Amino acid sequence: MPIKATSSFEPLDQWFSSDAQFNQLYPQGIEALAQRHWTPLQVAWKAAQFLATEKDAKILDIGSGVGKFCLVGAYYRPEAFYYGVEQRKNMIGHAERAKDLLQLGNVSFIHGNFTSLDLRQFNHFYFYNSFFENLADASTTIDNNIVYSGELFDYYNRYLYKQLEQTPSGTKLATFHSLEDEVPSCFKVVDADLEGELKFWMKA
């Protein structure tokens, strides 16, 4: 069962004592990708504090990788439910195993491209610039299991932009290291942290 929510970034379980400790939930090869590709613990905590303010909120991580944001959010703010969508099947497997080890019941992982989802079924969103891989060189991508291209980067940004435009007033979005191409003008920054790398948005 999920633990009770906490308002401070204090670990109540050994896995959450540091990023290094948490990343040991995953195989060594996956752990090695953490610094560049997985959300840091404190970022996930801050984002969850912003996004999970109402009971039973449905929060979607777009491009969830091995599920770190969802797992941290579910641990610290268990009153919400966290969904991660990821197109790499092996990453979903790692996320599911970590979820089972942590015994978190308020998390669900979806294997597929986020463009196949109806984003209207979710209340709020987390985005750690998962599209940027399409612009990166081969040495900095996660793997070679998906196709990368500048055209896909543009397509994904346009698609998410249009989907966010259709969300209701009050929808929240937390972005980390985003170029902000995906954020429509109807979303306004209401707070920021980490020298502006982590931004909190709300739709007017």
LOMI-350740 format. One line per field, with one value per residue: residue number from 1; x, y, z negated of N, C-alpha, C, O in turn. Coordinates in nm, 2 decimals, always signed. Layout:
<pts>
i = c(NUM,...)
n.X = c(X,...)
n.Y = c(Y,...)
n.Z = c(Z,...)
ca.X = c(X,...)
ca.Y = c(Y,...)
ca.Z = c(Z,...)
c.X = c(X,...)
c.Y = c(Y,...)
c.Z = c(Z,...)
o.X = c(X,...)
o.Y = c(Y,...)
o.Z = c(Z,...)
</pts>
This chain:
<pts>
i = c(1,2,3,4,5,6,7,8,9,10,11,12,13,14,15,16,17,18,19,20,21,22,23,24,25,26,27,28,29,30,31,32,33,34,35,36,37,38,39,40,41,42,43,44,45,46,47,48,49,50,51,52,53,54,55,56,57,58,59,60,61,62,63,64,65,66,67,68,69,70,71,72,73,74,75,76,77,78,79,80,81,82,83,84,85,86,87,88,89,90,91,92,93,94,95,96,97,98,99,100,101,102,103,104,105,106,107,108,109,110,111,112,113,114,115,116,117,118,119,120,121,122,123,124,125,126,127,128,129,130,131,132,133,134,135,136,137,138,139,140,141,142,143,144,145,146,147,148,149,150,151,152,153,154,155,156,157,158,159,160,161,162,163,164,165,166,167,168,169,170,171,172,173,174,175,176,177,178,179,180,181,182,183,184,185,186,187,188,189,190,191,192,193,194,195,196,197,198,199,200,201,202,203,204)
n.X = c(+0.08,+0.05,+0.24,+0.17,+0.11,+0.37,+0.49,+0.74,+1.08,+1.17,+1.31,+1.13,+1.19,+1.45,+1.51,+1.46,+1.65,+1.86,+1.95,+2.14,+2.09,+1.82,+1.84,+1.95,+1.75,+1.73,+1.87,+2.22,+2.30,+2.09,+2.08,+2.31,+2.23,+2.11,+2.18,+2.16,+1.91,+1.70,+1.46,+1.57,+1.55,+1.47,+1.36,+1.14,+1.00,+0.94,+0.78,+0.57,+0.45,+0.34,+0.17,-0.01,-0.24,-0.50,-0.74,-0.73,-0.64,-0.54,-0.23,-0.01,+0.29,+0.47,+0.65,+0.79,+1.01,+1.20,+1.02,+1.07,+0.98,+0.70,+0.70,+0.83,+0.66,+0.42,+0.50,+0.55,+0.32,+0.06,-0.21,-0.29,-0.31,-0.07,+0.04,+0.24,+0.36,+0.53,+0.73,+0.92,+0.94,+1.10,+1.18,+0.93,+0.91,+1.12,+1.02,+0.79,+0.89,+1.03,+0.82,+0.68,+0.87,+0.88,+0.62,+0.40,+0.08,-0.06,+0.01,+0.05,+0.17,+0.20,+0.25,+0.34,+0.31,+0.27,+0.10,-0.11,-0.29,-0.58,-0.55,-0.73,-0.83,-0.67,-0.56,-0.35,+0.00,+0.34,+0.65,+0.95,+1.11,+1.11,+1.11,+1.35,+1.55,+1.53,+1.68,+1.93,+2.27,+2.39,+2.53,+2.42,+2.16,+1.91,+1.89,+1.89,+1.64,+1.42,+1.30,+1.46,+1.43,+1.45,+1.21,+1.02,+1.06,+0.95,+0.69,+0.59,+0.60,+0.42,+0.19,+0.15,+0.13,-0.12,-0.29,-0.27,-0.37,-0.64,-0.71,-0.89,-0.95,-0.73,-0.58,-0.27,+0.08,+0.41,+0.73,+1.06,+1.38,+1.28,+1.24,+1.02,+0.86,+0.64,+0.45,+0.15,+0.03,-0.18,-0.11,+0.03,+0.33,+0.35,+0.52,+0.87,+1.18,+1.51,+1.69,+1.52,+1.50,+1.32,+0.98,+0.66,+0.34,+0.01,-0.31,-0.49)
n.Y = c(-0.12,+0.23,+0.48,+0.74,+1.07,+1.32,+1.65,+1.73,+1.68,+1.42,+1.10,+0.81,+0.55,+0.33,+0.32,+0.57,+0.74,+0.86,+0.96,+0.78,+0.55,+0.50,+0.45,+0.20,+0.02,-0.06,-0.25,-0.26,-0.14,+0.02,+0.18,+0.33,+0.52,+0.71,+0.98,+1.15,+1.09,+1.01,+1.14,+1.35,+1.27,+1.49,+1.67,+1.52,+1.50,+1.78,+1.84,+1.66,+1.77,+2.00,+1.91,+1.72,+1.81,+1.77,+1.53,+1.20,+1.29,+1.24,+1.19,+1.23,+1.11,+1.20,+1.01,+0.82,+0.66,+0.46,+0.50,+0.66,+0.93,+0.88,+0.68,+0.81,+1.02,+0.88,+0.77,+0.99,+1.15,+1.00,+1.03,+1.09,+0.95,+0.79,+0.78,+0.65,+0.68,+0.51,+0.43,+0.23,-0.11,-0.26,-0.07,-0.03,-0.27,-0.26,-0.05,-0.16,-0.37,-0.23,-0.09,-0.30,-0.39,-0.17,-0.17,-0.01,+0.10,+0.29,+0.35,+0.32,+0.18,+0.24,+0.09,+0.23,+0.48,+0.82,+0.96,+0.79,+0.80,+0.94,+1.24,+1.37,+1.22,+1.25,+1.45,+1.62,+1.70,+1.57,+1.65,+1.57,+1.66,+1.46,+1.44,+1.54,+1.36,+1.31,+1.51,+1.48,+1.35,+1.02,+0.92,+1.00,+0.92,+0.70,+0.44,+0.22,+0.14,+0.27,+0.49,+0.79,+1.14,+1.47,+1.55,+1.40,+1.51,+1.77,+1.69,+1.56,+1.77,+1.95,+1.80,+1.75,+2.02,+2.09,+1.91,+1.99,+2.25,+2.18,+2.11,+2.15,+2.46,+2.53,+2.30,+2.15,+2.16,+2.04,+2.11,+1.99,+2.09,+2.17,+2.28,+2.43,+2.43,+2.28,+2.39,+2.56,+2.90,+2.95,+2.84,+2.94,+3.04,+2.97,+2.93,+2.85,+2.66,+2.56,+2.73,+2.80,+2.57,+2.38,+2.41,+2.53,+2.52,+2.65,+2.62,+2.89)
n.Z = c(+0.00,+0.07,-0.10,-0.35,-0.24,-0.23,-0.32,-0.30,-0.17,-0.27,-0.30,-0.34,-0.31,-0.23,+0.05,+0.14,+0.05,+0.18,+0.52,+0.63,+0.48,+0.54,+0.82,+0.82,+0.83,+1.08,+1.36,+1.43,+1.68,+1.74,+1.51,+1.56,+1.74,+1.60,+1.52,+1.74,+1.85,+1.66,+1.44,+1.17,+0.82,+0.64,+0.82,+0.93,+0.69,+0.64,+0.87,+0.84,+0.60,+0.70,+0.90,+0.79,+0.63,+0.59,+0.47,+0.61,+0.86,+1.20,+1.33,+1.60,+1.72,+1.99,+2.20,+2.03,+1.97,+1.75,+1.55,+1.33,+1.24,+1.20,+1.01,+0.79,+0.75,+0.68,+0.45,+0.27,+0.30,+0.26,+0.29,+0.55,+0.88,+1.10,+1.43,+1.67,+2.00,+2.25,+2.53,+2.55,+2.50,+2.33,+2.14,+2.01,+1.89,+1.70,+1.54,+1.44,+1.28,+1.09,+0.97,+0.85,+0.67,+0.50,+0.41,+0.49,+0.54,+0.69,+0.95,+1.30,+1.60,+1.95,+2.25,+2.54,+2.80,+2.72,+2.88,+2.93,+2.73,+2.56,+2.44,+2.29,+2.09,+1.87,+1.60,+1.53,+1.63,+1.67,+1.81,+1.93,+2.15,+2.35,+2.62,+2.72,+2.78,+3.05,+3.17,+3.08,+3.09,+3.18,+2.97,+2.74,+2.72,+2.58,+2.67,+2.96,+3.03,+3.13,+3.39,+3.48,+3.56,+3.69,+3.80,+3.66,+3.40,+3.45,+3.52,+3.28,+3.10,+3.21,+3.20,+2.92,+2.84,+2.96,+2.83,+2.56,+2.58,+2.59,+2.34,+2.02,+1.84,+1.57,+1.59,+1.51,+1.58,+1.56,+1.65,+1.74,+1.82,+2.07,+2.41,+2.46,+2.69,+2.70,+2.55,+2.53,+2.57,+2.40,+2.16,+1.86,+1.68,+1.35,+1.15,+1.08,+1.07,+0.98,+1.12,+1.33,+1.49,+1.42,+1.46,+1.37,+1.49,+1.56,+1.71,+1.83)
ca.X = c(+0.00,+0.12,+0.26,+0.10,+0.18,+0.45,+0.51,+0.89,+1.15,+1.24,+1.29,+1.07,+1.23,+1.59,+1.53,+1.44,+1.75,+1.94,+1.93,+2.22,+2.02,+1.70,+1.88,+1.99,+1.63,+1.73,+1.99,+2.34,+2.30,+1.98,+2.13,+2.42,+2.17,+2.03,+2.22,+2.12,+1.78,+1.60,+1.43,+1.63,+1.45,+1.41,+1.28,+1.02,+0.92,+0.88,+0.68,+0.45,+0.39,+0.27,+0.07,-0.10,-0.30,-0.64,-0.75,-0.76,-0.59,-0.47,-0.12,+0.05,+0.43,+0.48,+0.78,+0.82,+1.13,+1.19,+0.91,+1.11,+0.89,+0.58,+0.73,+0.86,+0.53,+0.33,+0.55,+0.53,+0.18,-0.02,-0.36,-0.31,-0.27,+0.03,+0.05,+0.36,+0.35,+0.66,+0.72,+1.01,+0.88,+1.19,+1.17,+0.81,+0.94,+1.20,+0.94,+0.70,+0.96,+1.06,+0.69,+0.65,+0.96,+0.84,+0.49,+0.32,-0.05,-0.12,+0.10,+0.03,+0.26,+0.14,+0.34,+0.29,+0.34,+0.17,+0.00,-0.22,-0.37,-0.66,-0.50,-0.84,-0.86,-0.58,-0.59,-0.23,+0.10,+0.48,+0.72,+1.10,+1.16,+1.14,+1.13,+1.48,+1.63,+1.53,+1.78,+2.06,+2.35,+2.37,+2.60,+2.34,+2.03,+1.89,+1.92,+1.86,+1.52,+1.32,+1.34,+1.48,+1.44,+1.40,+1.07,+0.95,+1.06,+0.85,+0.56,+0.55,+0.58,+0.29,+0.08,+0.13,+0.08,-0.26,-0.36,-0.27,-0.47,-0.78,-0.74,-0.97,-0.89,-0.68,-0.48,-0.13,+0.19,+0.54,+0.83,+1.20,+1.47,+1.20,+1.25,+0.89,+0.79,+0.52,+0.36,+0.07,+0.03,-0.28,-0.05,+0.12,+0.42,+0.31,+0.64,+0.99,+1.28,+1.63,+1.73,+1.43,+1.50,+1.19,+0.88,+0.52,+0.25,-0.13,-0.39,-0.58)
ca.Y = c(+0.00,+0.36,+0.54,+0.86,+1.19,+1.41,+1.78,+1.76,+1.58,+1.33,+0.97,+0.72,+0.42,+0.34,+0.34,+0.71,+0.82,+0.93,+0.91,+0.66,+0.44,+0.47,+0.39,+0.06,-0.06,-0.10,-0.32,-0.17,-0.07,+0.12,+0.28,+0.42,+0.63,+0.79,+1.12,+1.22,+1.06,+0.99,+1.26,+1.34,+1.25,+1.61,+1.73,+1.45,+1.54,+1.91,+1.83,+1.60,+1.86,+2.09,+1.85,+1.63,+1.89,+1.73,+1.38,+1.12,+1.34,+1.15,+1.26,+1.15,+1.14,+1.17,+0.96,+0.79,+0.58,+0.35,+0.52,+0.72,+1.03,+0.82,+0.61,+0.90,+1.09,+0.79,+0.75,+1.11,+1.20,+0.88,+1.07,+1.09,+0.83,+0.83,+0.70,+0.67,+0.62,+0.49,+0.34,+0.12,-0.22,-0.30,+0.03,-0.06,-0.39,-0.21,+0.03,-0.25,-0.44,-0.13,-0.06,-0.42,-0.39,-0.06,-0.20,+0.11,+0.06,+0.40,+0.37,+0.23,+0.21,+0.22,+0.07,+0.28,+0.62,+0.90,+1.01,+0.70,+0.82,+1.05,+1.31,+1.43,+1.13,+1.28,+1.59,+1.71,+1.64,+1.60,+1.64,+1.59,+1.68,+1.32,+1.45,+1.59,+1.26,+1.32,+1.61,+1.44,+1.25,+0.88,+0.88,+1.05,+0.86,+0.59,+0.31,+0.22,+0.06,+0.35,+0.58,+0.93,+1.23,+1.61,+1.56,+1.35,+1.61,+1.87,+1.64,+1.54,+1.90,+2.01,+1.72,+1.78,+2.16,+2.09,+1.84,+2.08,+2.35,+2.13,+2.07,+2.25,+2.56,+2.47,+2.19,+2.18,+2.10,+2.06,+2.07,+1.99,+2.10,+2.18,+2.40,+2.49,+2.43,+2.20,+2.46,+2.67,+3.03,+2.95,+2.80,+3.05,+2.99,+3.01,+2.91,+2.79,+2.62,+2.51,+2.83,+2.80,+2.45,+2.32,+2.52,+2.49,+2.59,+2.63,+2.67,+3.00)
ca.Z = c(+0.00,+0.07,-0.23,-0.36,-0.18,-0.31,-0.27,-0.30,-0.09,-0.36,-0.26,-0.44,-0.27,-0.19,+0.19,+0.17,-0.03,+0.28,+0.66,+0.65,+0.42,+0.62,+0.95,+0.81,+0.86,+1.22,+1.41,+1.44,+1.80,+1.72,+1.41,+1.62,+1.82,+1.51,+1.50,+1.85,+1.90,+1.56,+1.35,+1.03,+0.71,+0.59,+0.93,+0.93,+0.57,+0.66,+0.97,+0.78,+0.51,+0.78,+0.98,+0.72,+0.52,+0.56,+0.45,+0.73,+0.99,+1.29,+1.38,+1.71,+1.76,+2.14,+2.23,+1.89,+1.95,+1.65,+1.46,+1.21,+1.20,+1.16,+0.88,+0.68,+0.72,+0.61,+0.31,+0.19,+0.31,+0.30,+0.31,+0.69,+0.96,+1.19,+1.55,+1.76,+2.13,+2.30,+2.64,+2.54,+2.42,+2.22,+2.03,+1.94,+1.80,+1.58,+1.46,+1.37,+1.18,+0.98,+0.91,+0.77,+0.55,+0.41,+0.36,+0.51,+0.61,+0.76,+1.07,+1.41,+1.71,+2.07,+2.36,+2.67,+2.83,+2.65,+2.97,+2.94,+2.61,+2.55,+2.32,+2.21,+1.97,+1.76,+1.54,+1.53,+1.71,+1.65,+1.94,+1.92,+2.28,+2.41,+2.77,+2.76,+2.84,+3.20,+3.22,+3.02,+3.17,+3.14,+2.84,+2.62,+2.71,+2.48,+2.74,+3.10,+3.05,+3.19,+3.49,+3.44,+3.67,+3.66,+3.84,+3.54,+3.30,+3.48,+3.51,+3.15,+3.03,+3.26,+3.15,+2.78,+2.83,+2.99,+2.72,+2.44,+2.61,+2.57,+2.20,+1.96,+1.76,+1.45,+1.62,+1.47,+1.65,+1.51,+1.75,+1.69,+1.94,+2.20,+2.50,+2.45,+2.82,+2.69,+2.45,+2.59,+2.50,+2.29,+2.03,+1.80,+1.58,+1.22,+1.05,+1.14,+0.97,+1.04,+1.22,+1.44,+1.57,+1.38,+1.46,+1.34,+1.57,+1.55,+1.82,+1.79)
c.X = c(+0.09,+0.13,+0.18,+0.18,+0.26,+0.47,+0.66,+0.96,+1.24,+1.21,+1.23,+1.11,+1.37,+1.61,+1.52,+1.54,+1.84,+1.91,+2.02,+2.15,+1.90,+1.74,+1.92,+1.87,+1.64,+1.86,+2.10,+2.34,+2.20,+2.02,+2.23,+2.36,+2.10,+2.06,+2.16,+1.97,+1.67,+1.58,+1.50,+1.52,+1.39,+1.33,+1.14,+0.93,+0.86,+0.77,+0.55,+0.38,+0.30,+0.15,-0.04,-0.16,-0.44,-0.65,-0.79,-0.72,-0.52,-0.36,-0.04,+0.19,+0.45,+0.63,+0.85,+0.95,+1.11,+1.09,+0.95,+1.02,+0.76,+0.59,+0.75,+0.73,+0.43,+0.37,+0.52,+0.39,+0.09,-0.17,-0.39,-0.27,-0.18,+0.03,+0.17,+0.34,+0.49,+0.66,+0.82,+0.96,+0.97,+1.19,+1.04,+0.84,+1.02,+1.11,+0.84,+0.77,+0.99,+0.93,+0.66,+0.74,+0.93,+0.70,+0.40,+0.19,-0.11,-0.04,+0.06,+0.11,+0.19,+0.24,+0.28,+0.34,+0.23,+0.07,-0.12,-0.32,-0.46,-0.62,-0.61,-0.88,-0.77,-0.60,-0.47,-0.11,+0.24,+0.55,+0.87,+1.16,+1.20,+1.15,+1.27,+1.57,+1.64,+1.63,+1.92,+2.14,+2.34,+2.43,+2.52,+2.20,+2.03,+1.93,+1.88,+1.73,+1.40,+1.38,+1.36,+1.49,+1.40,+1.26,+0.98,+0.95,+0.96,+0.71,+0.51,+0.52,+0.45,+0.18,+0.05,+0.08,-0.07,-0.34,-0.37,-0.36,-0.61,-0.81,-0.82,-0.89,-0.85,-0.59,-0.34,-0.03,+0.32,+0.64,+0.97,+1.29,+1.39,+1.24,+1.13,+0.82,+0.66,+0.41,+0.28,+0.06,-0.08,-0.23,+0.04,+0.21,+0.37,+0.42,+0.75,+1.09,+1.40,+1.68,+1.65,+1.42,+1.37,+1.09,+0.74,+0.43,+0.10,-0.21,-0.49,-0.73)
c.Y = c(+0.12,+0.41,+0.68,+0.97,+1.26,+1.54,+1.82,+1.64,+1.50,+1.19,+0.88,+0.57,+0.43,+0.36,+0.49,+0.80,+0.90,+0.88,+0.79,+0.54,+0.40,+0.40,+0.25,-0.03,-0.12,-0.17,-0.22,-0.09,+0.05,+0.23,+0.38,+0.53,+0.73,+0.94,+1.20,+1.21,+1.04,+1.11,+1.24,+1.33,+1.39,+1.68,+1.66,+1.49,+1.68,+1.91,+1.77,+1.69,+1.96,+2.03,+1.78,+1.70,+1.85,+1.58,+1.32,+1.19,+1.24,+1.23,+1.17,+1.20,+1.10,+1.14,+0.92,+0.71,+0.47,+0.39,+0.60,+0.83,+0.97,+0.75,+0.70,+0.98,+1.01,+0.76,+0.87,+1.16,+1.09,+0.91,+1.08,+0.96,+0.87,+0.73,+0.74,+0.61,+0.62,+0.39,+0.23,+0.01,-0.26,-0.20,+0.01,-0.17,-0.35,-0.13,-0.06,-0.33,-0.35,-0.10,-0.18,-0.42,-0.28,-0.07,-0.08,+0.07,+0.17,+0.45,+0.27,+0.28,+0.16,+0.20,+0.12,+0.42,+0.71,+0.96,+0.91,+0.72,+0.94,+1.13,+1.37,+1.34,+1.15,+1.42,+1.68,+1.63,+1.67,+1.57,+1.67,+1.58,+1.55,+1.33,+1.49,+1.49,+1.26,+1.42,+1.57,+1.35,+1.11,+0.84,+0.92,+1.00,+0.74,+0.46,+0.33,+0.15,+0.14,+0.44,+0.72,+1.02,+1.37,+1.62,+1.51,+1.44,+1.72,+1.82,+1.62,+1.67,+1.96,+1.93,+1.75,+1.92,+2.16,+2.02,+1.93,+2.20,+2.31,+2.10,+2.18,+2.35,+2.50,+2.35,+2.24,+2.10,+2.14,+2.02,+2.08,+1.99,+2.10,+2.30,+2.48,+2.50,+2.37,+2.27,+2.57,+2.79,+3.04,+2.90,+2.91,+2.99,+3.05,+3.00,+2.84,+2.76,+2.58,+2.60,+2.83,+2.67,+2.37,+2.43,+2.45,+2.58,+2.56,+2.69,+2.78,+2.96)
c.Z = c(+0.00,-0.07,-0.23,-0.29,-0.28,-0.25,-0.27,-0.23,-0.19,-0.32,-0.37,-0.41,-0.21,-0.04,+0.23,+0.10,+0.06,+0.42,+0.68,+0.59,+0.50,+0.75,+0.94,+0.82,+1.00,+1.25,+1.43,+1.56,+1.80,+1.62,+1.47,+1.70,+1.73,+1.52,+1.62,+1.88,+1.79,+1.47,+1.22,+0.93,+0.67,+0.70,+0.93,+0.81,+0.59,+0.76,+0.91,+0.68,+0.58,+0.85,+0.90,+0.60,+0.49,+0.55,+0.59,+0.86,+1.07,+1.36,+1.48,+1.73,+1.91,+2.17,+2.09,+1.86,+1.86,+1.54,+1.33,+1.16,+1.14,+1.02,+0.76,+0.65,+0.64,+0.47,+0.22,+0.19,+0.35,+0.32,+0.46,+0.76,+1.08,+1.31,+1.63,+1.89,+2.19,+2.42,+2.65,+2.45,+2.30,+2.11,+1.95,+1.84,+1.68,+1.49,+1.38,+1.26,+1.06,+0.90,+0.81,+0.65,+0.45,+0.35,+0.37,+0.59,+0.69,+0.88,+1.18,+1.53,+1.84,+2.18,+2.49,+2.69,+2.77,+2.75,+2.99,+2.82,+2.63,+2.42,+2.24,+2.09,+1.86,+1.72,+1.55,+1.59,+1.66,+1.78,+1.92,+2.06,+2.35,+2.56,+2.81,+2.82,+2.99,+3.25,+3.17,+3.11,+3.10,+3.01,+2.72,+2.62,+2.62,+2.55,+2.89,+3.13,+3.11,+3.30,+3.44,+3.57,+3.63,+3.70,+3.72,+3.43,+3.32,+3.47,+3.37,+3.07,+3.08,+3.21,+3.00,+2.76,+2.85,+2.88,+2.60,+2.46,+2.58,+2.43,+2.13,+1.87,+1.62,+1.46,+1.58,+1.56,+1.58,+1.61,+1.69,+1.81,+2.07,+2.28,+2.52,+2.59,+2.80,+2.60,+2.52,+2.51,+2.39,+2.16,+1.98,+1.69,+1.45,+1.11,+1.13,+1.03,+1.05,+1.15,+1.35,+1.52,+1.54,+1.37,+1.44,+1.41,+1.53,+1.66,+1.76,+1.81)
o.X = c(+0.19,+0.04,+0.13,+0.31,+0.23,+0.48,+0.69,+0.91,+1.36,+1.09,+1.29,+1.06,+1.40,+1.70,+1.58,+1.53,+1.90,+1.85,+1.97,+2.16,+1.88,+1.67,+1.93,+1.89,+1.57,+1.96,+2.07,+2.37,+2.22,+2.00,+2.23,+2.42,+2.05,+1.96,+2.12,+1.90,+1.55,+1.68,+1.48,+1.41,+1.26,+1.23,+1.04,+0.81,+0.74,+0.67,+0.44,+0.26,+0.20,+0.04,-0.16,-0.15,-0.50,-0.57,-0.88,-0.77,-0.45,-0.38,-0.01,+0.22,+0.43,+0.72,+0.95,+0.99,+1.02,+1.09,+0.87,+0.99,+0.72,+0.51,+0.70,+0.70,+0.37,+0.29,+0.47,+0.35,+0.04,-0.25,-0.51,-0.21,-0.21,+0.04,+0.20,+0.31,+0.56,+0.59,+0.82,+0.94,+0.92,+1.21,+1.05,+0.79,+0.99,+1.13,+0.82,+0.71,+0.99,+0.93,+0.61,+0.70,+0.94,+0.66,+0.33,+0.21,-0.21,-0.03,+0.03,+0.12,+0.14,+0.32,+0.18,+0.41,+0.11,-0.04,-0.22,-0.42,-0.43,-0.66,-0.58,-0.95,-0.78,-0.65,-0.48,-0.12,+0.27,+0.52,+0.91,+1.24,+1.31,+1.20,+1.30,+1.66,+1.74,+1.65,+2.01,+2.08,+2.29,+2.38,+2.55,+2.12,+2.13,+2.01,+1.85,+1.71,+1.30,+1.50,+1.27,+1.54,+1.32,+1.18,+0.87,+0.84,+0.88,+0.62,+0.39,+0.42,+0.37,+0.07,-0.07,-0.01,-0.15,-0.45,-0.48,-0.43,-0.70,-0.93,-0.82,-0.77,-0.92,-0.53,-0.30,-0.06,+0.35,+0.63,+1.00,+1.27,+1.43,+1.28,+1.13,+0.72,+0.57,+0.30,+0.34,+0.08,-0.07,-0.30,+0.12,+0.16,+0.36,+0.41,+0.73,+1.09,+1.40,+1.71,+1.70,+1.34,+1.32,+1.10,+0.71,+0.43,+0.07,-0.17,-0.56,-0.82)
o.Y = c(+0.13,+0.40,+0.72,+0.97,+1.27,+1.55,+1.93,+1.53,+1.50,+1.15,+0.89,+0.48,+0.53,+0.43,+0.53,+0.92,+0.99,+0.77,+0.69,+0.43,+0.28,+0.31,+0.18,-0.15,-0.21,-0.16,-0.10,+0.03,+0.15,+0.35,+0.49,+0.63,+0.83,+1.02,+1.31,+1.30,+1.05,+1.17,+1.14,+1.38,+1.40,+1.75,+1.72,+1.50,+1.70,+1.98,+1.82,+1.68,+1.99,+2.08,+1.77,+1.66,+1.89,+1.51,+1.37,+1.14,+1.15,+1.32,+1.06,+1.32,+0.98,+1.22,+0.98,+0.69,+0.38,+0.32,+0.60,+0.83,+1.01,+0.76,+0.68,+1.00,+1.05,+0.74,+0.85,+1.23,+1.10,+0.82,+1.09,+0.87,+0.97,+0.61,+0.86,+0.49,+0.72,+0.29,+0.14,+0.04,-0.29,-0.24,+0.02,-0.17,-0.39,-0.15,-0.03,-0.34,-0.39,-0.09,-0.16,-0.45,-0.30,+0.00,-0.04,+0.01,+0.14,+0.57,+0.16,+0.40,+0.05,+0.30,+0.07,+0.48,+0.67,+1.00,+0.95,+0.65,+1.04,+1.08,+1.42,+1.38,+1.09,+1.51,+1.80,+1.51,+1.78,+1.47,+1.79,+1.49,+1.53,+1.23,+1.47,+1.52,+1.22,+1.41,+1.63,+1.28,+1.10,+0.75,+0.88,+1.04,+0.69,+0.38,+0.44,+0.10,+0.08,+0.45,+0.77,+0.98,+1.38,+1.70,+1.56,+1.46,+1.75,+1.88,+1.65,+1.68,+2.01,+1.99,+1.77,+1.95,+2.22,+2.06,+1.93,+2.24,+2.40,+2.06,+2.30,+2.32,+2.42,+2.30,+2.35,+1.99,+2.25,+1.90,+2.17,+1.90,+2.04,+2.40,+2.59,+2.58,+2.39,+2.22,+2.67,+2.79,+3.13,+2.91,+2.96,+2.90,+3.18,+3.06,+2.79,+2.82,+2.57,+2.55,+2.85,+2.66,+2.29,+2.52,+2.34,+2.71,+2.45,+2.80,+2.75,+3.03)
o.Z = c(-0.06,-0.15,-0.13,-0.29,-0.40,-0.12,-0.23,-0.22,-0.18,-0.32,-0.48,-0.47,-0.15,+0.00,+0.33,+0.10,+0.01,+0.44,+0.75,+0.66,+0.53,+0.79,+1.05,+0.82,+1.03,+1.18,+1.45,+1.56,+1.85,+1.64,+1.43,+1.72,+1.78,+1.52,+1.60,+1.92,+1.82,+1.44,+1.15,+0.95,+0.66,+0.66,+0.94,+0.82,+0.56,+0.74,+0.94,+0.67,+0.53,+0.85,+0.94,+0.49,+0.39,+0.62,+0.66,+0.97,+1.01,+1.44,+1.45,+1.74,+1.94,+2.17,+2.05,+1.75,+1.88,+1.44,+1.24,+1.04,+1.03,+0.93,+0.65,+0.53,+0.55,+0.38,+0.11,+0.09,+0.46,+0.35,+0.50,+0.69,+1.14,+1.29,+1.64,+1.90,+2.19,+2.41,+2.73,+2.33,+2.19,+1.99,+1.82,+1.73,+1.57,+1.37,+1.26,+1.15,+0.94,+0.78,+0.70,+0.54,+0.33,+0.26,+0.27,+0.70,+0.76,+0.91,+1.15,+1.56,+1.85,+2.20,+2.53,+2.60,+2.78,+2.70,+3.05,+2.82,+2.70,+2.31,+2.13,+2.00,+1.75,+1.80,+1.59,+1.61,+1.61,+1.85,+1.89,+2.09,+2.40,+2.62,+2.93,+2.89,+3.05,+3.37,+3.21,+3.20,+2.99,+2.94,+2.61,+2.53,+2.58,+2.49,+2.93,+3.24,+3.15,+3.31,+3.37,+3.67,+3.53,+3.63,+3.70,+3.36,+3.23,+3.42,+3.34,+3.00,+3.00,+3.17,+2.96,+2.68,+2.78,+2.85,+2.53,+2.37,+2.54,+2.40,+2.18,+1.84,+1.57,+1.37,+1.62,+1.60,+1.55,+1.66,+1.61,+1.90,+2.17,+2.23,+2.58,+2.59,+2.88,+2.59,+2.56,+2.39,+2.31,+2.06,+2.06,+1.61,+1.43,+1.00,+1.24,+0.93,+1.17,+1.26,+1.46,+1.62,+1.62,+1.29,+1.47,+1.40,+1.48,+1.71,+1.67,+1.78)
</pts>
